[in-house]
Each structure stands twice: as structure tokens, then as C-alpha cells.
Amino acid sequence: MNQEAVKLLLSFDPVPELQEAYFHYVLGEFVPTLEYLGLRMCEAWHTAYGAYPLRLTGFSAPDRSTMDNILSSEDFQQLEEKLLEYVENYERRVVPMRGNFQF
């Protein structure tokens, strides 16, 4: 069984007209609930220049099994579904944890 730490990478563009509601949801519900479920927010990036998603956030888990259990939970699926109301160009990936920037 692989016990390597993994990272959930979420990239997206907040819908400009919903920016205030987006921030309220992400900071007030999305991030706190993911942390309660067992993921630790380890990075948040804003793209200032270039043709990349405006936001990239990373959440870590101690191993792939823990990550898979959280991602398949009804709680996560409801959080993600609600996030999709506020963002576009959404992408979700799970990658092995490295010590440097990952995209």
C-alpha cells in the first residue's frame, strides 16, 4: 500500500459577476469544510499574467487512500457542486506531493 502524501490541485476562474459570493463561499464554507474532512490547505495562487487559470489551490492528504475517501464522500461532492456555481474552467487533479510549485 502506497503511503506517499498527495496533493489535490484545483484550478479555475471565478465568474467575475459572482466574485463576492465566490469569496464568501470559499472562505466561509469550502476551505473550512475541506479541512474538517481531513485535507490541509497547502497553497493558493493567483495568476497575475498569462493564459492560465486565475486561481490554483492545493490541499494535501497523508496518502492516496485518504484523498480518495474524501473525494468520493457526499460532503466533498456537495462542496464541489456548489463551487461550480461560482467558477468556470474548473479542473481537479490529484498528484504526488512535491516540495515545490505544482501545476
Secondary structure, DSSP 8 states (H G I E B T S, - for coil): -----EEEEEEEEE-GGGHHHHHHHIIIIIHHHHHHHT-EEEEEEE--SSSS-SEEEEEEESSHHHHHHHHTSHHHHHHHHHHTTTEEEEEEEEEE--SS---
